[in-house]
Amino acid sequence: MLKVLGRGFAGVAVFFVSYVAVGGLMSASGAPRPRGEMVQIEPGRSLRLVCEGPRTARPVVWLEAGAFGFAADWGATQQALTAAGWRSCAYDRAGMGYSQPGPSPRDGLAIVSDFEKLTAASGEPGPYILVGHSMAGLRLRQYAGRNPGEIAGLVLVDAATPEAAASPRLKGFIKAFAAASRWAARGASLGLYKPLVRTGLGDKIGLPKAAGDEKRWAFANGLHNRTAAAEVELWPLASDQAAAQPPFDPAWPVAVVTAGPMMGREAWKDIQAAPARASRHGLVDHVEAATHTRLLGQGFADHIVRAVAFVASPPEADTTLKSD
């Protein structure tokens, strides 16, 4: 019996080592060269920045990714924005993607402080149109409160709001998400995801090839996942920090783009739409056919482009759309 168990354990060990080794070879052979450039935000520390599109009189569009996200998440959106004549910039937060780590804790204040330094160092003129996906809704609120003179308009893409954190349902989700994020970080650090980078798990968004390759690489990267998990762990604190800032100025145009069906989610959709409803120039676009991640992909990025165009030149009347 012991001999059988020993052979079984040895077999499992060999399989695990082989699995990780094969994944390591796949990851090493497919490590993508990063797009964009490294921009120094303070002595000894730089962030990766990807700016695309023509320089025009239009506001520059800054794109802030959600949990576990970085510049690659916006690859399809930037492609669509460029085709529509917009200049856009996306970046990797400290310790994520290709950016160097930053000091702990990685709460909302640390992230927004880095973003302020990056926009200043980038040479891109303001005021800006800010676009935030998911958890990045908190970053937009905090940045706008600290830098009201830099705001030309805001687009919230299936985003969380500081007020939503008071919901018992969202509190439960955040707790579960933080636990799952810790396990995800452990798995990536052990190399368990490397053989999976070419599966659908590596890119759930639907990105162009260059951005998709970056996304697949980060999916299996230990530092990226550990940093992301630490950010999720601090979601409640980041939400409190964002809530300490004033609500968006009603004079600022605000567009909200949500993903997924309305039925059964009306209360959550209302919470997400609230910033646009509070604006004198608001747009709400419910994209029922999209998922939370696919909303950023090649199939739905045009909704984000239309939202950007709306906040740049808002009509007088508020608008609500329900898209298939």
Secondary structure by P-SEA (a helix, b strand, c coil): caaaaaaaaaaaaaaaaaaaaaaaaaaaaacccccbbbbbccccbbbbbbbbcccccccbbbbbbccccccccaaaaaaaaaaabbbbbbbbcccccccccccccccaaaaaaaaaaaaaacccccccbbbbcccaaaaaaaaaaaccccccbbbbcccccccccccaaaaaaaaaaaaaaaaaaaaaaaccccccccccccccccccaaaaaaaaaaaacaaaaaaaaaaaaaaaaaaaaaaacccccccbbbbbbbbcccccaaaaaaaaacccccccbbbbbbbcccccccccccccaaaaaaaaaaaaccccbbbbbbcc
